[in-house]
């Protein structure tokens, strides 16, 4: 009798474990990720160049070259035109990725938000979106793309955005919200000299509302919330840089 009870107990335990394994899955996550800046070569930060010239920490020949770039080429003629470049990840089979349309929509959302915030201001005349996929190795590739768009500056933008939707476990924990985690980096590059004018990182964590709605609706709402705050920070940093240059 004891053995039968033990067998029944362990049998029920196994069934319960299988049920929990099937019903309780990992949180649903949608990932939006671009390529990184790790492969940009031959790009020098404007602040570093200015500092090295002042301290004479580079060869005389290089000092003369950089002085020429600063004096003859790096002249902010405001308002400027900026082209936004978002690199694609190196190892994705891009054309086979089902997220292709989502990535493109996010790209458009970012560019539109930057256009609304910066275009037509005293510092920025227009924000443009690159019409081609952006895969690069050197600063010269960036300058070539910017030249085709007749842009004074190129804004490189990389990001890793995860939208996390905690799962329900047998109905015990209902699906009530989504969370967005963003890490991002920008580099504002002068298209004539190749200098990096501005290089900043951003990090945002947002939790969506607990309204009753589908995952797709919640996902879009939190993405719009994140993009709104994210692009506001980017805009403020870029405009502050231009203000500091003309003062």
C-alpha positions in Angstrom: 0.0 0.0 0.0 2.8 2.3 0.9 4.5 1.6 -2.5 1.3 2.4 -4.3 0.9 5.7 -2.5 4.5 6.6 -3.3 4.1 5.6 -6.9 1.0 7.7 -7.2 2.6 10.7 -5.4 5.7 10.6 -7.7 3.5 10.1 -10.7 1.4 13.2 -9.9 4.7 15.1 -9.2 6.0 14.2 -12.7 2.7 15.2 -14.4 2.8 18.5 -12.5 6.4 19.1 -13.5 5.6 18.5 -17.2 2.5 20.8 -17.0 4.6 23.6 -15.5 7.3 23.1 -18.0 4.8 23.3 -20.9 2.7 26.2 -19.5 5.5 28.3 -17.9 7.7 29.4 -20.7 10.4 32.0 -20.7 9.3 35.7 -21.0 8.5 36.7 -24.5 11.2 39.0 -25.9 11.5 41.0 -29.1 15.0 42.2 -29.8 15.9 45.1 -32.1 19.6 45.4 -32.5 21.8 47.3 -35.0 25.5 46.9 -35.8 28.1 48.5 -33.6 30.8 51.1 -34.2 33.7 48.8 -33.5 34.8 48.7 -37.1 35.0 52.5 -37.7 38.7 53.2 -38.6 40.7 56.3 -39.2 38.2 58.5 -37.3 39.7 61.0 -34.8 37.7 62.8 -32.1 37.8 66.6 -32.6 38.4 67.2 -28.9 41.4 64.8 -28.9 42.9 66.5 -32.0 42.6 70.0 -30.5 44.1 68.8 -27.2 47.0 67.1 -28.9 47.8 70.2 -30.9 47.8 72.3 -27.8 50.1 69.9 -26.0 52.2 69.1 -29.1 51.9 65.4 -28.4 51.9 64.4 -32.1 54.5 64.7 -34.9 55.1 68.1 -36.3 53.9 66.9 -39.7 50.7 65.6 -38.3 50.2 68.8 -36.3 50.4 70.8 -39.5 47.9 68.5 -41.2 45.4 68.7 -38.5 45.8 72.4 -38.2 45.0 72.7 -41.9 41.9 70.6 -41.4 40.8 72.7 -38.5 41.5 76.0 -40.1 40.5 75.4 -43.7 37.9 72.6 -43.6 36.2 72.5 -40.2 34.0 75.5 -40.4 30.5 75.0 -39.1 28.2 76.7 -41.6 25.0 76.6 -39.6 22.3 75.4 -40.1 23.7 72.0 -41.2 22.2 69.0 -42.9 22.6 65.7 -41.1 22.2 62.2 -42.6 21.3 59.4 -40.1 23.2 56.1 -40.6 22.3 53.0 -38.6 24.7 50.1 -39.3 23.3 46.7 -39.9 24.7 43.8 -37.8 27.6 42.1 -39.5 26.5 38.5 -39.1 22.8 38.6 -39.9 21.4 37.2 -43.0 19.6 40.4 -43.4 17.3 39.5 -46.3 16.2 36.3 -44.6 15.5 37.9 -41.3 11.7 38.1 -40.6 12.3 41.2 -38.5 13.4 43.1 -41.6 10.2 45.2 -41.8 10.2 45.9 -38.1 13.8 47.1 -38.2 13.0 49.4 -41.1 9.9 50.8 -39.2 12.0 51.5 -36.2 14.6 53.3 -38.3 11.9 55.4 -39.8 10.4 56.2 -36.4 13.8 57.3 -35.1 14.5 59.5 -38.1 11.1 61.1 -38.1 11.4 61.9 -34.4 14.8 63.5 -35.0 13.4 65.5 -37.9 10.5 66.8 -35.8 12.9 67.9 -33.0 15.8 69.3 -35.0 14.8 70.2 -38.6 14.2 73.9 -39.2 16.1 75.0 -36.1 18.8 77.6 -36.1 21.4 74.9 -36.0 20.0 72.1 -38.2 18.4 72.7 -41.6 17.4 69.1 -42.3 17.7 65.5 -41.1 18.0 62.9 -43.9 17.7 59.1 -43.9 20.2 57.1 -45.8 18.6 55.4 -48.7 20.9 52.3 -48.7 22.0 49.6 -46.2 24.9 50.8 -44.1 27.8 48.3 -43.9 31.2 50.0 -43.5 34.8 49.5 -42.5 36.3 53.0 -42.6 35.5 56.6 -42.2 35.8 57.1 -45.9 32.7 54.9 -46.5 30.7 57.1 -44.2 32.0 60.3 -46.0 31.0 58.8 -49.4 27.4 58.1 -48.2 27.1 61.5 -46.7 28.4 63.1 -49.9 25.7 61.4 -51.9 23.1 63.0 -49.5 24.9 66.4 -49.6 25.1 66.2 -45.8 27.4 68.3 -43.7 27.4 65.8 -40.8 26.7 62.1 -40.4 24.9 60.8 -37.3 25.8 57.2 -36.7 23.4 55.5 -34.3 23.7 52.0 -32.8 21.3 50.4 -30.4 20.1 47.3 -28.6 16.5 47.5 -27.7 14.7 44.6 -25.9 11.0 44.5 -25.4 10.2 42.0 -22.6 6.8 40.6 -22.0 6.7 38.5 -18.8 4.8 35.3 -19.4 1.7 33.8 -17.6 2.2 30.6 -15.7 -1.0 28.6 -15.7 -2.9 31.8 -15.2 -1.2 32.6 -11.9 0.7 35.6 -13.1 -1.3 37.4 -15.8 0.2 39.2 -18.7 -0.2 42.9 -17.6 2.7 44.9 -18.9 5.8 45.0 -21.1 9.3 46.4 -20.3 11.7 48.1 -22.6 15.5 48.1 -22.1 17.6 50.2 -24.4 21.3 50.8 -24.7 22.6 53.0 -27.5 25.5 55.0 -28.8 25.8 57.9 -31.2 28.7 59.4 -33.1 28.3 62.8 -34.9 30.9 62.9 -37.7 32.0 65.9 -39.8 31.8 64.7 -43.4 34.6 67.0 -44.7 37.3 66.2 -42.1 36.2 62.9 -40.8 36.4 64.1 -37.2 34.1 62.7 -34.6 32.4 65.8 -33.2 30.3 64.1 -30.5 30.3 60.6 -29.1 27.7 59.7 -26.4 26.0 56.7 -24.9 22.4 56.3 -23.7 20.6 53.9 -21.5 16.8 53.7 -20.8 14.5 51.4 -19.0 10.8 51.8 -19.3 7.8 49.9 -18.1 4.6 50.1 -20.1 1.1 50.6 -18.7 -0.9 47.8 -17.2 -3.8 48.3 -19.6 -5.6 45.4 -21.1 -4.3 45.1 -24.7 -2.5 42.7 -27.0 1.2 42.3 -26.9 1.6 44.0 -30.3 -0.2 47.1 -29.1 1.8 47.3 -25.9 5.0 46.7 -27.8 4.3 49.7 -30.1 3.3 52.0 -27.3 6.5 51.4 -25.3 8.7 51.7 -28.4 7.2 55.1 -29.1 7.7 56.1 -25.5 11.4 55.0 -25.5 12.1 56.6 -28.9 10.5 59.9 -27.8 12.7 60.2 -24.7 15.8 58.8 -26.5 15.6 61.2 -29.4 15.0 64.1 -27.1 18.3 63.3 -25.3 20.1 63.0 -28.6 18.7 66.3 -29.9 19.6 68.2 -26.8 23.2 66.8 -26.9 23.7 67.7 -30.6 22.2 71.2 -30.3 24.2 71.9 -27.1 27.4 70.9 -29.1 26.5 73.3 -31.9 25.8 76.1 -29.4 29.2 75.5 -27.7 31.0 75.8 -31.1 29.4 79.1 -32.1 30.0 80.8 -28.7 
